[in-house]
Amino acid sequence: MQAANLLVGNNPGDGALEITLAGPRLRFLSPGVIAITGADLSPTLDGEPLSMWVNCPVGRGSILAFGTPRSGCRSYLAVSGGWAVEPVLGSRSTYLRGQLGGFQGRALKEGDQLQFHPGKRIDQLGTRQLCPDAIPVYSRQVTVRAILGPQEDFFAKDAIETFFSKTYRVSALSDRMGYRLEGPRLNRQTDKEMISDATTLGAVQVPPDGQPIVLMADRQTTGGYPKIVTVITADVPLLAQAKMGDTVQFIPCDIPKAHSILRQQRDILRNGIVNGACHSVEVF
Amino acid sequence: MASQMDFMNDQSKNASLIPMGDSCWLVQFQQEISLDINRKVQALAEVLERAQPPWVREIVPTYCSLAVYYDPFQIEAYEVECYLWAEINLLNDAMMASSVIWEIPVLYGGEWGPDLVSLALRVGLKPEEVIAIHSHSTYHVYMLGFVPGFCYLGKVSPKIAVPRLDNPRKSVPAGSVGIAGLQTGIYPIAAPGGWQIIGRTPFGLYDPKREKAVFVKAGDGVRFKPIDLATYHMVSQKVKMGWQPTPIEGTKSNGNSGGHQGRFIDYGARPGALWTPSLRNARSRRHGHLFLASSKSSGRQ
């Protein structure tokens, strides 16, 4: 999402349309410059395949459509100038359960008209793209790094070993609130009930059935299930691109390493956006 | 000097700092639901709210923990850890979170409180007695969570404490007032839930369009005032027109009855009254202690 905004000259935190698996058809009622990043949902502009991770001018009446998902789960569409949605409680995100934020607090539907602020023209921006080696690869076997805790002491020792050595499968009951995973049962070593406390993005909570749930962007703020690990901030977007049936493998990480990965990610975003074509050759 | 060290040791002994991922420290006090421990959580939250360190993204106080979310681009994890330890060790009564008391009007029973009759039967009381007991105490807001603006209030008199429903409802209407064990709470928006619903308030506890979407905060006091249908409709109408509740001031609670001896909100007198931020004064703190005394004397445990 941040990359999409940077490609069209916006602030990285501006709003972008999140498009999950089945994309909409959009007709532009005025010209603009767009960029699509994230999942490859076979975008087309007026019937022609549209390159991702690069900005592109669209004319009045142009039709943007999406087709078969090729990789990942969620695509991000940014438009130069930014989508005209007012921040609610400091965010332009849509919170469906609270019918809050974004476009009338709901998903877009046929017939909606979405405004965007006047932005820069393509001749002002120039062609911008993210260097190919900076583009994330979304695999159907996702590997994410995680920090132990905060409630790892609720679990049997072998549960922690199991968690880090086996793979889990993304269940159909997964959404922006949480990713339910299926796999080897994680046993607790105590029957004591946890007193509800705060949750965080990427926390992996385990209900009594022993099947982990990774808490995602629309998670509840507090919860009463113990959290065995917390996925590092830098790897949450990778997991958010996983879809039903994909496998997830967790690898232990520590805080200093997580922070250095996060900084690397920021540097890629800072330096990875270049004008024109990347200078590279393909060996074949 | 020795006593100061004792105090520090005392605080350190009862708290621990645990990382929750790479951008949050979880301060855990003794893991039990008690007013004293919750007040420590509130006090630490108050300290951070007053200091507003630029690296703090958000703090979430709960029953006996405080989550402190920080910006890892601005500060190292160990620096946050040191800062928090210093503040934990320096916590004292003077820093206890200031609080105000809110009076929430509730229409009990009927379609607004579908579980009132069965709850009364279960505990062997008349519905009116359940209402009297429920609206008798001033409750402490232990935490906010679950959905925007949901406040966890306690503790409910054991006389009317009932467990959650076996089968949670798919949707509980906004404003519903429920009981779950020794907790009582208000559903700010329609949400699935298993609390036993005894009434409904016309107050909009959560409104994203308002300057303060949620006006009740953790550490505040909440009382319930039984109202009739006519009042319900009147307040409901006022809320729709943008009326916002103000905390009650000058409330008195004399420890043995805990009854409503203070002023009630005058629903008619303040159309469009501005919501007033918390009363950060000694008086409200004192009331905090008074209400502590009254909840202790209400026959609990």
Contacts between the chains, C-beta under 8 A, distances in Angstrom:
chain1	res1	chain2	res2	distance
A	88	B	208	5.4
A	89	B	208	6.6
A	89	B	213	6.2
A	97	B	147	7.2
A	97	B	191	7.9
A	98	B	147	6.9
A	98	B	148	5.6
A	98	B	189	6.6
A	98	B	208	7.4
A	100	B	148	7.7
A	100	B	208	5.3
A	101	B	208	7.8
A	147	B	19	6.2
A	147	B	21	5.6
A	147	B	22	6.2
A	149	B	18	5.6
A	149	B	19	6.2
A	149	B	20	6.8
A	150	B	18	4.3
A	150	B	19	6.9
A	150	B	20	4.6
A	150	B	26	4.9
A	150	B	28	7.9
A	194	B	31	8.0
A	195	B	31	5.5
A	195	B	32	7.2
A	195	B	33	6.2
A	195	B	62	7.6
A	195	B	63	5.0
A	195	B	64	5.8
A	195	B	65	7.8
A	196	B	62	6.0
A	196	B	63	6.4
A	196	B	143	7.4
A	196	B	145	6.7
A	196	B	152	7.8
A	197	B	26	6.8
A	197	B	28	7.8
A	197	B	62	4.4
A	197	B	63	7.2
A	197	B	64	7.6
A	197	B	65	4.2
A	197	B	67	6.8
A	198	B	20	7.5
A	198	B	24	7.8
A	198	B	26	7.0
A	198	B	60	3.8
A	198	B	62	5.7
A	198	B	65	6.8
A	198	B	66	8.0
A	198	B	67	3.4
A	198	B	145	7.8
A	200	B	20	5.0
A	200	B	21	5.4
A	200	B	23	7.3
A	200	B	24	4.9
A	200	B	67	7.0
A	200	B	69	7.0
A	201	B	21	7.4
A	202	B	21	5.6
A	203	B	20	6.5
A	203	B	21	6.7
A	220	B	145	7.0
A	220	B	146	6.1
A	220	B	147	7.4
A	221	B	60	6.1
A	221	B	144	7.7
A	221	B	145	5.1
A	221	B	146	7.5
A	222	B	60	6.9
A	222	B	62	5.7
A	222	B	143	6.7
A	222	B	145	3.0
A	222	B	146	6.4
A	223	B	145	8.0
A	227	B	20	7.2
A	230	B	19	7.8
A	230	B	20	5.5
A	230	B	21	3.3
A	230	B	22	7.7
A	230	B	24	7.9
A	231	B	21	7.1
A	232	B	21	6.7
A	232	B	22	5.2
A	233	B	21	6.8
A	233	B	22	5.5
A	233	B	23	5.7
A	233	B	72	7.4
A	255	B	19	5.9
A	255	B	22	5.4
A	255	B	77	4.7
A	256	B	77	7.6
A	258	B	21	7.6
A	258	B	22	3.7
A	258	B	72	7.9
A	259	B	22	6.0
A	259	B	72	5.0
A	259	B	76	7.6
A	259	B	77	7.1
A	262	B	22	6.9
A	262	B	72	6.0
A	262	B	73	7.6
A	263	B	73	7.5
A	266	B	73	7.1
